[in-house]
Amino acid sequence: KAAFINFISDKEWKSIEPVSSWFGPSSFLMSSTSALFQLSMWIRHLHDYFTENLGIPVWGSYAIFGLVTLFSGLILGLVSEAFG
């Protein structure tokens, strides 16, 4: 606590360079990182739902996610080929 008060009262904060716009909280990079983290948490909750509520074994949940990843890549590839 004392170190923080000294940091403010001695105006040591003036010597610190501001954060680059790339790493600011509202930047595209940080927003993308946040979205990926939220996606990973959603996938984790879905995995828990599969294993705990539906009784699917862990390997079955992994197989479902693997197939969804495979087919979504296939569909995205076909769509990009059709419009590209």
One Martini backbone bead per residue (centre of mass of N, CA, C, O) as a GRO file, in nm:
protein
   84
    1LYS     BB    1   0.059   0.063  -0.021
    2ALA     BB    2   0.299   0.255   0.008
    3ALA     BB    3   0.407   0.223  -0.281
    4PHE     BB    4   0.158   0.343  -0.421
    5ILE     BB    5   0.160   0.619  -0.283
    6ASN     BB    6   0.446   0.695  -0.381
    7PHE     BB    7   0.388   0.670  -0.683
    8ILE     BB    8   0.187   0.909  -0.678
    9SER     BB    9   0.329   1.139  -0.509
   10ASP     BB   10   0.608   1.118  -0.694
   11LYS     BB   11   0.528   1.080  -1.001
   12GLU     BB   12   0.620   0.800  -1.145
   13TRP     BB   13   0.402   0.768  -1.378
   14LYS     BB   14   0.543   0.966  -1.589
   15SER     BB   15   0.779   0.745  -1.676
   16ILE     BB   16   0.558   0.588  -1.815
   17GLU     BB   17   0.471   0.430  -2.086
   18PRO     BB   18   0.242   0.387  -2.298
   19VAL     BB   19   0.031   0.186  -2.439
   20SER     BB   20  -0.008   0.037  -2.706
   21SER     BB   21  -0.265   0.012  -2.933
   22TRP     BB   22  -0.233  -0.302  -2.966
   23PHE     BB   23  -0.269  -0.339  -2.624
   24GLY     BB   24  -0.531  -0.237  -2.587
   25PRO     BB   25  -0.849  -0.315  -2.478
   26SER     BB   26  -0.984  -0.207  -2.776
   27SER     BB   27  -0.833  -0.376  -2.955
   28PHE     BB   28  -0.818  -0.616  -3.189
   29LEU     BB   29  -0.629  -0.811  -3.040
   30MET     BB   30  -0.787  -0.819  -2.764
   31SER     BB   31  -1.063  -0.895  -2.880
   32SER     BB   32  -0.971  -1.163  -3.005
   33THR     BB   33  -0.868  -1.291  -2.745
   34SER     BB   34  -1.138  -1.281  -2.598
   35ALA     BB   35  -1.299  -1.452  -2.803
   36LEU     BB   36  -1.126  -1.709  -2.774
   37PHE     BB   37  -1.176  -1.747  -2.473
   38GLN     BB   38  -1.484  -1.772  -2.492
   39LEU     BB   39  -1.482  -2.016  -2.679
   40SER     BB   40  -1.329  -2.207  -2.486
   41MET     BB   41  -1.545  -2.194  -2.262
   42TRP     BB   42  -1.779  -2.304  -2.432
   43ILE     BB   43  -1.646  -2.575  -2.497
   44ARG     BB   44  -1.614  -2.666  -2.204
   45HIS     BB   45  -1.918  -2.663  -2.136
   46LEU     BB   46  -1.998  -2.864  -2.354
   47HIS     BB   47  -1.826  -3.096  -2.253
   48ASP     BB   48  -1.961  -3.115  -1.976
   49TYR     BB   49  -2.243  -3.174  -2.085
   50PHE     BB   50  -2.177  -3.435  -2.231
   51THR     BB   51  -2.050  -3.592  -1.979
   52GLU     BB   52  -2.264  -3.525  -1.742
   53ASN     BB   53  -2.559  -3.519  -1.879
   54LEU     BB   54  -2.529  -3.741  -2.127
   55GLY     BB   55  -2.285  -3.963  -2.081
   56ILE     BB   56  -2.042  -3.907  -2.244
   57PRO     BB   57  -1.751  -3.987  -2.319
   58VAL     BB   58  -1.463  -3.827  -2.357
   59TRP     BB   59  -1.390  -3.948  -2.634
   60GLY     BB   60  -1.664  -3.866  -2.760
   61SER     BB   61  -1.632  -3.563  -2.734
   62TYR     BB   62  -1.374  -3.545  -2.903
   63ALA     BB   63  -1.501  -3.664  -3.158
   64ILE     BB   64  -1.708  -3.445  -3.202
   65PHE     BB   65  -1.510  -3.207  -3.225
   66GLY     BB   66  -1.351  -3.326  -3.461
   67LEU     BB   67  -1.587  -3.343  -3.663
   68VAL     BB   68  -1.669  -3.047  -3.655
   69THR     BB   69  -1.397  -2.942  -3.753
   70LEU     BB   70  -1.387  -3.095  -4.020
   71PHE     BB   71  -1.665  -2.997  -4.142
   72SER     BB   72  -1.615  -2.692  -4.120
   73GLY     BB   73  -1.368  -2.693  -4.307
   74LEU     BB   74  -1.514  -2.810  -4.550
   75ILE     BB   75  -1.727  -2.588  -4.581
   76LEU     BB   76  -1.534  -2.347  -4.602
   77GLY     BB   77  -1.386  -2.454  -4.852
   78LEU     BB   78  -1.633  -2.468  -5.041
   79VAL     BB   79  -1.716  -2.171  -5.017
   80SER     BB   80  -1.444  -2.045  -5.108
   81GLU     BB   81  -1.448  -2.189  -5.388
   82ALA     BB   82  -1.722  -2.076  -5.494
   83PHE     BB   83  -1.629  -1.752  -5.430
   84GLY     BB   84  -1.306  -1.756  -5.546
   0.00000   0.00000   0.00000
